[in-house]
């Protein structure tokens, strides 16, 4: 019976480690490691007086619980303004509180006037933009192909790889923006690889939203004609 029970503890620990492998948020990785160590701890007891492996599993458990406690304490002290909280909710929800605070602090908030060009066609995006308030127009070869409004990310498709934009983005109204320069964002993510995965997920959601809006506009125009 003891061998049977210990096998289940081993399978449980391995399944938790497998699940942790698919997690993007670093705090969830810590939770997964701590949970796997907690499940594996009785296994070392069933196998007999193996002090070395028992201490190793216990160390993994204690270290990850300690780091989670520190992250939680940091998170309780982090504050966001209403517009920062909206940016976090819409595009950085995959990040922990402290990580989202740190990422937002890499950028700047500005008020911009109608007609200002954010990204030019056939040029690399200079920055990643978040349109907190206002409207923007997307032009290709001088013709309007789309519009963006409150909550949109701008430049997320090319800002990380430096590829040239396929259209020009111009503000169609006075606007409130958050932006982070492309070079600064790439350097920050290189130094913080744990954040990159969650940010890519946010970018993917934004692109899917734009694609859905574009398909809706195409369907509406087809119905008219």
N, C-alpha and C positions, 0 to 999 in steps of 0.2 A: 504493500500500500504506500509505503514511504517513497519508493521509486516512482510509482504512478503519480503521486502528488507533486513530486519535484519536477517531473516532466512538464506538468501543466504550468508550473511557475516559469520554467524555461521558455515554453511557447508563449506565454503571456508577455514576458520581457522582450522577446524577439519581435512579437507583433507590435508592441509599443514603439520599439526602435524603428520598425518598418514604417509605421504611421508618421513618426517624427521626421523621417527622410523626405516626406512630401510637404512639410510645413515650411512656409516662407518667413513668417514672423519669428524673429530670434527669441522673443520671450516664450512663444509656444514651443520652440525647440527645447528651451530649458525645462519647461513643464514636462515634455515628453521624456527627456533624459532622467529627470527626477522620478517620474512615475515608473520608468523601466527599472531604475535602480531599486526602488521600493519593492517592486514585484520580485526582482531577482534576489533580494536580501535573504528571504526565507530559504531560497535554494541552497545558499552556502551553508545554512544550518542543517538542512536535510542530508547534505553530502558528507557531513562529519566535521571534525575539528580542522577545517581549512582556514586558518586565521588570515593568511595573506589575501585570498580572494574575498573574504568577508570584509576586511578592512578596506580593500579597493572599492568594492561596491558601496560601502558606507561613505567613503570619501566622495564618490561621485554624487551620492544623494545629498550630502551636507553642502558641498560646493554649489550645486545647482539651486538648492533651496535658499542658500545665502544670497546668491546673485539675484534670484527672483524677488527676495525680500527687499534688496537694495533698489531694484527697478521699480517695485511697487511704491516704495517710499519716495523715490524721485518723481513718479507719476502723480502722486498726491499733491505735489508742490507746483506742478506745471499748470499754467493758465493760458487760455486762448481768448482773443477778442472775438466778437461775433463773426466777423468776416474770415478770420483765421479758422474758426471752428467749422465754418461752412466749407472752406477749402479742404480741410482735413476730412470732413464727412464725405465729400463727393469724390475725392481723388486719392487720399492718403489713409483710407480706413484700414488698410492692411498693415499699417505701422502702429507700434505702441505709442503711448502718449509722449514719452520723452523723445523717441526717434522722430515723431512728427514735428514736435517743437523744434528740434535741431535742424531738420530739413527746411522748415518754413523760415527759420532764421538765416538760412543761406541766401534768401532772396530779399526783395525790396517791394514795398507798396508805393504806387504812384497814381496820380490822377493825370489822365492823358486827354487830349482834345481830338475832336472829330477830324478825320482826314489823315491822322498820323499813320505811317506805314510800320507795321510790326515785323513782317517777314516779306522778303521780295522773291518773286519767282526766279528759279534757276540759281539761287544763292542759298548758302547754308543758313539755317535759322540761328540768329544771334543769341536768342534766349528762349527759355521755356516760359510761356505766359499763361496766366490764369485770369480770365475775364470775370471779375467779381460783379461788376455792373456795367451795362452798356451793350452795344452791338458791334459786330465786325462783319466785313464783307470779304468774301474770297473771290479773287479774280484770276482767270487764266487766259492769257493772250488778250487781256483787256476786257474780257467778257465776264460778267458775274456768274459764278457757278454755285454759290452757296452763301449762307449767312450763319453767324454764330451769335449766341446771346448769353445772358447771365449764366455763369457756372462752367463755361467751356474752357478746356485746355487748348492752347494754341502752340503748335510746334512740336508736340510730343512724338510725332511720327519720325522726325529726322534729327532732333536735338542731340540724341546720344551718339549717333554714328556720323554726324556731320554731313549727311547726304543733302543734296540740293532740294529745295522745296519745289513742289509742282505747281504752286500758285502763290499769288501775292495776297497778303492779309492786311486790310486797311480798316481802321476804326470808322464805323458808320455813325457814331455818336460820341459825345463825351463819355469817358469810361474810367472805371476804377480797376487797376490791374495789380497783380502780384507777378513778379518776374525774377528769374535767376539766370544769369549769363550761362551760355552753353558750356564754356570752358570750365567755369567754376563748378557747375553741376557734375560734369564728367570727373573732375578731380575729386569732388566730394564722394561720389559713388565708388570710385576706385579705392578710396581710403576707408569706405564703409560698405563692403560688399553685401553685408546682411540686409541693407536697406534696398539694394538694387532690385531684388526679386519682387518685393512688394510694390515698388514704384512701377516696374514693368506691368504688373497686374492692373494698376490704376490707369496706365497709359492704354492698355488693351481695352479696358472698359470704355474709356473716352473715345477711342477709335470705333468701337462697335456702335456707340451711340451716334456718332457722326454718320456712319454707314447706314444705320437705320433711318436717320433723318433724310439722308440723300435719296434712299429708296422710296420714302414716302413722297418726297417732292416729285420724283420721276413719275410715280404712279398717279399723282394728282394732275400733273401736266398731261399725261397720256389720256386721262379721263376727259380733260377739257377738249383736247383735239380729236 
